[in-house]
Amino acid sequence: MTEGMRFTTPRHKEVYVAYGTAYDCVDALAAIMFIIGSVLFFKTATVTAGTWLFLIGSVFFAVRPVVHVVRDVHMKRLPKE
């Protein structure tokens, strides 16, 4: 993931990797919510639950770019030495 990248300090690399992991988790959760929501749409009795999972999945997808912005701000605030 960080192969070939240059980091100012080892802490910069740690922070970068941690945010990458957070991003991947958010992405996976969004996908899982959409898959389960899709399955729940097959039965009339579970359509409401499926709708909620679609909404939750959408929120996770909206959080993805926020993770990158927060990472960038965090990286800029780290000491350079």
Backbone as a ProteinNet text record, in pm:
[ID]
protein_1_A
[PRIMARY]
MTEGMRFTTPRHKEVYVAYGTAYDCVDALAAIMFIIGSVLFFKTATVTAGTWLFLIGSVFFAVRPVVHVVRDVHMKRLPKE
[TERTIARY]
82.2	0	86.7	194.8	279.9	411.6	420	542.8	576.7	698.8	742.7	705.4	633.4	595	700.3	716.7	811.1	733.8	775	712.6	819	779.4	873	926.3	838.1	877	802.8	847.4	773	628.9	609.6	474.1	382.5	435.4	356.5	306.4	393.5	354.2	247	263.7	165.1	27.5	25.4	-101.8	-164.7	-83.9	-133.8	-195.7	-126.5	-175.8	-303.7	-309.1	-428.2	-551.2	-534.8	-648.1	-685.3	-587.2	-616.7	-700.6	-667.7	-744.8	-886.5	-899.3	-1032.2	-1114.8	-1053.1	-1122	-1170.9	-1083.8	-1121	-1235.4	-1233.4	-1341.6	-1474.2	-1471.1	-1592.6	-1644.6	-1555.5	-1593	-1657.2	-1596.1	-1649.8	-1786.4	-1800.1	-1929.4	-2038.4	-2004.8	-2102.8	-2147.7	-2052.6	-2086.2	-2172	-2136.8	-2213.8	-2357	-2372.4	-2507.2	-2589.7	-2527.9	-2600	-2634.8	-2545.8	-2574.3	-2688.5	-2679.9	-2786.8	-2917.7	-2910.5	-3030.3	-3093.9	-3012.4	-3064.4	-3136.6	-3078.5	-3141.5	-3274.8	-3277.6	-3400.9	-3512.5	-3478.3	-3579.7	-3656.2	-3611	-3680.3	-3812.7	-3827.6	-3952.7	-4019.1	-4147.2	-4223	-4209.4	-4203.7	-4197.3	-4066.6	-3962.9	-3832.7	-3786.9	-3876.9	-3840.1	-3798.4	-3867.8	-3832.7	-3691.5	-3659.6	-3524.1	-3421.3	-3453.8	-3364.2	-3342.6	-3448.9	-3438.6	-3344.6	-3358.1	-3269.5	-3123.7	-3101.2	-2963.3	-2906.8	-2990.9	-2945.3	-2906.7	-2986.4	-2955.9	-2824.8	-2809.2	-2685.7	-2565.3	-2581	-2473.3	-2437.9	-2538.8	-2514.9	-2436.7	-2468.5	-2394.6	-2248.1	-2225.9	-2087.6	-2015.5	-2083.2	-2020.1	-1989.8	-2073.6	-2049.4	-1932.1	-1907.4	-1798.1	-1661.5	-1658.6	-1530.5	-1444	-1493.9	-1406.1	-1369.2	-1455.1	-1424.9	-1301.9	-1289.6	-1171.8	-1044.8	-1047.4	-929.7	-899.1	-1001.3	-979.5	-921.5	-978.3	-928.3	-784.3	-755.4	-618	-522.3	-561	-473.8	-448.9	-553.2	-537.6	-446.1	-468.9	-386.7	-240	-216.8	-79.3	-9.9	-82.7	-23.1	11.2	-63.3	-40	71.2	114.1	221.2	352.7	435.6	567.6	649.6	727.3	806.3	933.5	964.6	1087.9	1059.8
-119.4	0	126	122.1	241.2	220.4	114	83.5	196.1	242.8	348.7	488.7	498.6	630.4	678.2	807.5	866	936.7	910.8	974.7	1051.1	1164.2	1248.8	1177.5	1110.7	1037.6	904	811.9	686.4	710.3	814.1	845.5	883.4	953.9	988.9	861.8	764	637.9	567.1	564.7	500.3	564	695.9	768.2	740.2	743.5	719	579.6	481.1	342.9	328.3	392.2	383	439.8	552.8	610.8	526.4	463.7	372.7	255	204.2	94.3	139.6	258.3	312.1	327.1	378.4	396.1	261.3	161.9	29.2	-31.2	-10.9	-62.3	5.6	136.4	210.4	162.3	143.5	96.8	-42	-131.6	-267	-266.1	-185.5	-177.1	-124.1	-26.6	26.5	-82.9	-157	-264.4	-371.6	-407.3	-509	-461.3	-334.6	-280.3	-287.3	-254.5	-258.5	-401.4	-494.6	-634.2	-688.1	-667.4	-715.9	-644.3	-513.9	-438.2	-491.7	-529.2	-585.3	-716.9	-801.4	-930.1	-906.9	-810.8	-784.2	-729.9	-677.9	-626.7	-738.2	-861.5	-972.1	-1008.2	-976.9	-1008.1	-878.4	-871.7	-751.8	-719.7	-821.6	-801.3	-736.5	-743.9	-690.5	-569.6	-515.1	-399.9	-280	-256.4	-141.8	-157.2	-275.7	-299.9	-280.7	-328.1	-310.3	-163.8	-86.5	57.4	123.4	85.7	141.5	104.4	-18	-59	16.7	45.1	127.8	267.1	322	454.5	451.8	351.6	339.6	320.9	237.8	218.5	348.1	427.5	556.7	650.5	647.6	730.4	686.1	555.3	506.6	553.7	548.9	597.2	746.6	822	965.6	991.7	900.3	916.5	892.2	812.6	777.8	899.2	999.7	1113.8	1193.6	1189.2	1258.9	1196.1	1065.2	997.2	1051.2	1070.6	1123.9	1267.4	1348	1487.6	1493.6	1415.7	1413.9	1363.3	1261.8	1211.1	1321	1392.6	1497.3	1607.2	1645.5	1747.4	1694.6	1570.7	1509.4	1504	1463.5	1453.2	1589.5	1693.5	1827.8	1878.6	1833.4	1879.5	1803	1692.4	1615.7	1692.2	1678.8	1744.2	1690	1776	1737.9	1661.5	1657	1588.7	1482.5
0	0	0	73.5	81.2	7.9	-68.3	-140.4	-238.1	-231.5	-321.2	-274.4	-164.8	-113.2	-14.5	-8.6	86.5	196.3	318.6	433.4	510.4	564.6	637.9	761.4	833.2	954.2	957.2	1041.1	1056.1	1103.5	1184	1231.7	1115.6	1017	899.1	829.4	819.6	755.8	838.2	969.8	1057.8	1042.1	1041	1028.4	892.5	788.9	653.4	643.2	696.6	691.7	774.2	890	975.1	904.2	838.9	766.7	644.8	584.3	473.6	520.6	637.7	695.9	728.5	785.3	816.4	689.2	584.7	456.3	403.1	408.3	358.6	439.7	570.4	655.8	623.3	607.2	572.1	436.7	342.8	209.4	216.1	292.1	305.3	374	478.4	547.6	455.1	374.1	279	182.6	131.1	37.2	104.3	226.1	299	322	360.1	381.7	253.2	141.5	14.6	-26.5	-3.4	-38.4	46.6	176.8	264.9	233.1	210.3	173.6	46.6	-49.1	-174.6	-150.2	-67.8	-36.1	35.2	125.6	200.2	111	-3.6	-95.3	-166.3	-155.5	-221.9	-155.4	-28	42.4	86.6	67.6	104.2	252.5	335	480	525.2	443.8	486.1	403.4	324	240.3	325.3	434.8	520	576.4	623.4	674.7	563.1	444.4	330.3	297.6	306.3	280.3	380.7	507.1	609.9	583.5	540.7	512.4	392.5	293.5	181.6	230.7	319.5	373.7	452.6	536.9	615.7	523.1	421.3	323.9	253.3	221.8	156.7	248	375.2	471.3	475	476.2	473.7	347.7	233.4	110.3	119.1	187.5	204.3	298.8	390	486.7	421.5	317	253.4	221	148.6	119.6	244.8	345.1	470.4	535.9	526.6	582.3	516.8	386.3	317.4	359	372.4	412.9	553.9	644.3	782.6	785.5	704.5	696.7	650.8	546.9	494	597.1	668.5	773.3	883.4	923.6	1027.9	984.1	860.4	810.5	810.6	773.7	770.7	910.6	1009.6	1146.7	1218.3	1161.9	1225.6	1217.6	1321	1316.2	1199.5	1140.1	1022.7	1059.9	1186.3	1228.1	1329.9
[MASK]
+++++++++++++++++++++++++++++++++++++++++++++++++++++++++++++++++++++++++++++++++

